[in-house]
């Protein structure tokens, strides 16, 4: 009987210590840091250029999808030739500093190529798309001038999904 009572008291102490540890550590958490996001001036456009043909597939992957700050800026299933820029105009909410874009592209299967090679060149010495190093370039254009870009190389087959971080520097107007 004393052993049973001792075991119950010991169990109550252990549970009490664990509960109080969890309660007090929850009370003394540091406040989350606030990140000041400053708007960047100008009109922004986004360009995406692939070295391979892209097209949506039967599994539901789009040819191209561009998302920024939980908003889908572009989603298309149409066939697009390699080397042709896909332009998204007047992108809002670009901030100074790092901006994250989720880019998804789906290469055309080798058997159903539209242009047959890099940048859609029609040449008898063309390299098949399955042998071309695959990459895509994401550019940020402010007021008609490219200000930043990121090149992404893809080493995998099938749909490519990458989080692209582009640093936007807002130099502002020079002071006299």
Helices and strands as residue ranges (DSSP letters): H 2-27, E 44-50, E 64-68, E 71-76, E 86-91, E 97-105, G 110-112, G 118-120, G 129-131, E 134-142, E 145-154, E 160-168
